[in-house]
Amino acid sequence: MEPTVAILGSGAMGTILAGGLLRAGWQPDDIVMAARRAEQAEHAERLTGIRTILDPAAAASGRDVVVIAVKPKDVPALLDQVADVITPEQVVVSLAAGVPLAVFEAAMPQVPVIRAMPNTPSAVDEGMTAYCSGAHATDEAREKAAAVLGAVGRTIGLSEDLLDAVTAVSGTGPAYVFLLAEAMTEAAIREGLPHHAAEMLVHQTLRGAGRLLSESGKSAFRLRGEVTSPGGTTAAAMHVLEEGGFRALMEDAIRAAAARSRELGAIARGEETSR
Ligand SMILES: NC(=O)c1ccc[n+]([C@@H]2O[C@H](COP(=O)([O-])OP(=O)(O)OC[C@H]3O[C@@H](n4cnc5c(N)ncnc54)[C@H](OP(=O)(O)O)[C@@H]3O)[C@@H](O)[C@H]2O)c1
């Protein structure tokens, strides 16, 4: 039987997860969401068909899995509201970027806590979620959390010190691909293609290349080699990208995102930072 779920916070991520759970076979009665404004509750309920209430403690009470889907800055106030009703038989799954396991464990001693970093392709059930487990998370707790998170894509368990790197790679990653899509579309239009054709060529190429990469069992290096013949068109393009520092730029971008994630984590822990 699917674990019952409370989703505290019914914004972008909360409603994406709720939709994914329904598509994965959860019944609407097995899920409840919480909002802090009546207008937001009505909107979320209309969008998902899932009961959305204004009392997060009532929503969390007795549910197998309690998902924290509010902005990191709203976590302390939410914990004040719900910590007393959450028991060690439940599992807390936090999606709040940068908020350490320790924050939840301090508020709810003995409660199993899972900290997760999902990404937006979860909206089409193609998400990538990495998670780490707190000190009281048993295998059973991890399984329940992974079942919920796995409703919207793939999951992987990692140690907490790797979550900043995860944020920079898969959390932020969709934006790298969207920027690539924008740049390719603009260049295609400059080469004379009509706007709608340029978009279709780029979108389907990214989709097809992504599926090939994940389903062929071949490495990115090998797949790239297969479309690159000596002296050909791909070789000409690859030469420009390599000469222009594409790899180094990507490395710098990921390093900057990871560094920013560490800074935001320090702010969430209430530590001093230079910014
Ligand atoms: N979006 C992403 O790509 C992404 C990716 C990975 C992780 N995350 C994480 O997911 C979490 C949610 O992000 P989001 O983009 O979904 O934010 P969001 O759209 O702002 O949704 C958060 C919702 O929580 C509500 N809320 C705040 N405090 C509450 C409380 N005490 N009780 C009930 N509801 C409360 C907010 O109410 P109001 O409407 O009144 O503000 C808002 O509707 C964040 O911690 C973020 O770090 C997001």
The ligand as a Gaussian input file, in Angstrom:
#p B3LYP/6-31G(d) Opt

LIG

0 1
 N       11.262000      25.156000      -7.799000
 C       12.372000      24.428000      -7.955000
 O       12.956000      24.280000      -9.035000
 C       12.960000      23.709000      -6.779000
 C       13.945000      22.749000      -6.995000
 C       14.469000      22.084000      -5.886000
 C       14.025000      22.407000      -4.616000
 N       13.076000      23.337000      -4.440000
 C       12.655000      23.637000      -3.082000
 O       11.268000      23.426000      -2.933000
 C       10.768000      24.303000      -1.946000
 C        9.519000      24.958000      -2.470000
 O        9.865000      25.742000      -3.598000
 P        8.732000      26.286000      -4.575000
 O        9.427000      26.744000      -5.796000
 O        7.632000      25.290000      -4.674000
 O        8.221000      27.558000      -3.708000
 P        6.795000      28.292000      -3.797000
 O        6.222000      28.148000      -5.164000
 O        6.976000      29.663000      -3.220000
 O        5.872000      27.429000      -2.816000
 C        5.999000      27.435000      -1.439000
 C        4.599000      27.558000      -0.866000
 O        4.661000      27.318000       0.534000
 C        3.734000      28.188000       1.150000
 N        4.037000      28.307000       2.583000
 C        5.000000      29.033000       3.200000
 N        4.940000      28.862000       4.535000
 C        3.907000      28.020000       4.777000
 C        3.338000      27.466000       5.949000
 N        3.840000      27.758000       7.163000
 N        2.288000      26.640000       5.829000
 C        1.782000      26.327000       4.616000
 N        2.258000      26.822000       3.461000
 C        3.317000      27.662000       3.540000
 C        3.902000      29.463000       0.383000
 O        2.825000      30.316000       0.627000
 P        2.709000      31.782000      -0.075000
 O        2.035000      31.486000      -1.391000
 O        1.917000      32.554000       0.871000
 O        4.124000      32.291000      -0.237000
 C        3.980000      28.955000      -1.041000
 O        2.699000      28.813000      -1.616000
 C       11.864000      25.333000      -1.648000
 O       12.398000      25.106000      -0.361000
 C       12.896000      25.098000      -2.716000
 O       14.209000      25.275000      -2.204000
 C       12.517000      23.994000      -5.489000

